[in-house]
Structure formats: C-alpha cells, structure tokens
Amino acid sequence: MPEEPIIEIAKPTTKTPSEEICVRADCAYYGRGEAQSYRKAFRLYKEAAEAGCARAYGCLGRMYEKGLGVDRDAVLAFEAFSDGAKLKDGTSLFALGKYYEADIVPKEVQPRGMKVAVDYYLKARQYGSHDAVAKLAFMYEHGVYFGVNKAKALDLYKLGARLGNSLCKNWLGLHYYNNREYVRAIRLFKEAKELGCIRAFNNLGLCYEQGLGVEQNIDTSISLYKEAADNNYFPAVYNLGFAYLKRARITSQYEDYAKAVSYTHLTLPTICSV
C-alpha cells in the first residue's frame, strides 16, 4: 500500500479567532494560569469547533469518549472525530483508526474493517499525528496488516522519536538496549520517562538494576519500578519484587523480604531460595 509523506505543517504566526478560543479551552482543560475546569474547556472547545477550528473536534471527541466535562457518549465522540477528520485533524483521524480497528463504529457505517482503520492511520500520520507514527511502527515491527518489516519499523520509531512521541522514544530505546548500545538506550528511556511513558520507567529501572549504561543503583531501580507498578504496568510489579529481594540480600532487612513476597506472590521460603 502506498504511503503518504509527512506534511510539515507550518505554525501560523497569528492565530485565527477559532484557534484563540481553542487555546483558551486548553488553559481550562489543563489548568494553565487558571483553575482546571473540564466543563469550561468543553464549552470553549465546542465554541471553537463551531467557529471552524479542526483541532477542537479532536478535543471534543476525547472529552465525549472519557466523560470529561460532559456525559460519556461514544456516538457523539465518533461524530466529533468524524467532523475533525473532514478538516484533516490528525488527532481525529487517528482516533477513527482506533474505532475502525476495534470495530466499535455505529452499525450503519460502511465500509468498515482493518483496511479502513489503516487508511485512517496513514492519513493521521500525513497530517501530523505522532501517535499514528508510533502505531504504524508497531504494526510493521509485529507484522500487523503489513507483514513484518523491521527496517521500516525502525525508521518510523526514529521519526516518532524526533517528533517527540514518548512511545517511539521508549521503543527505540529498547532497540538500542537489545543491541547493547546502553548509553543511547538510557538517553531515550529518560526522555520517554520525562514525557510520562510508564514503560520507560520500567526499562530505565532495568538499566539501573543491572548497571547497564549507568552506575548500578538498586534504590533508584526500585523507585522507578514502583512508579510503573503504581500505574498498573504489570512487568514492573514483578521486577519490583525481585529488586526488593536483591536489596534484601544486601541489607538483610526483613521489610525488603516482605515486600519481595508481596510483589512476586511467592512464599518467603521460595523467594529466599531463588
């Protein structure tokens, strides 16, 4: 399937009235310079969308989808994303791709299926969606729809990392980690962590635990694993348990043994024999 090039979207030197409203909505949504208010943000995004701001439709879709400032409504979310897609909003195009891939579009909508989803992902990539770059990279790496193409996946991970996508930074870091280029991996894991990627906390924890690319520090690895575990990333839960065990063998602290048992769900005699 032919792919579209990334379009470099120039940032306007002056904002249109609808974009100004959308920026005000962002401030209310994120609590920038004012008290956070999803209701106010929803009202302003709706006003911006009605005034012609493409990005506002993606924001409205997300709020309908998650029930932020408005009652959760999947149908209205789909409609908002569809309106944004018509205006070439990358966020809306990517969201529609996910809807078609999961086959959760309204019954009357045709055509449907994975081919439609991929078309939306490609369009979303074309119109600046970093998430679409990450999605397509994952699909190429794991042979979803396109067939396995590791080289293409790597190119897309590198592109996504340059664009600032946290998942791409993390996955590219894993590529370097697996190739024993630990210093490069560490840099990318740290960048992904700063962007909030939970997987990166776990991967960085591995590096500190094993002393790969950084000085070994069990305390730091435990802190990183715990952050990921507290955010329900299961691999970090198990890693955290064994990091506590490793520290317990150094400190002989019963508390660390108890935490190791708690996180690994192994019995104390079993874990002490590992």
Disulfide bonds with the S-S distance in Angstrom:
none
